[in-house]
């Protein structure tokens, strides 16, 4: 599998406390924010990867960590993984936010989302301007 980008997804019981901990106490730099202003998802730089804090867990320990892997072609990975005997939690589908996602899990049950960013998605647009 060719992974183009990756991140750890943290679904905290208290998102405000977690955002504050990683931003203010650890001092991680913010890569991007998304969602509603009063409860944003935040993606932090984490060395060669990213840490995304978004959503909420039910508070039970260990059930709030997920792995996010960006791939070129989710459908191709779906076919390959099914042929290899990997159980698929949820087959590929386009989410309301425009990304194509499918879900699998590792042998310990850690959820893994495989994500494809379509060509026309805003994450693919270069918003910089060049003045010549």
Phi, psi and omega in degrees: 000129176269112179265123181273327181201157179212161174200157171267136178254125179247123178251086188283157174290327180232088183303321179300315180296320180291317177300316180296317180300307184288324181279307190271320183274312178280335179078027178291141179282143180276127174276312178197159173237151180209165178087195184293144182298329182277350178206063187285152164280141181231132175249123181256147169294138180219073184063238179276001180229199182223156172238120178254129175247113182201161180067194181217149171259172178277002178098348180287136184292141176084350183262012187245009181253135177221160178245135182245122180234119176274129179235166180287321189217099182297320180299317179296318178294322178302309179300315182296315182290320176299316179298330179277356178088014178282124177294134180257120177291318181209125180291169182301141172202155178276125181277162178302335180273004171095353178273149175265122185230147167223155184238134172230186173212156178278176183301337178270001179091007178292122180293138177232125176256130173260129188235136171241132178262111181300154182306325185266008182285145180303334178294342180270350183276140175268111184270003178284153174245148180244122177262121180249000000 
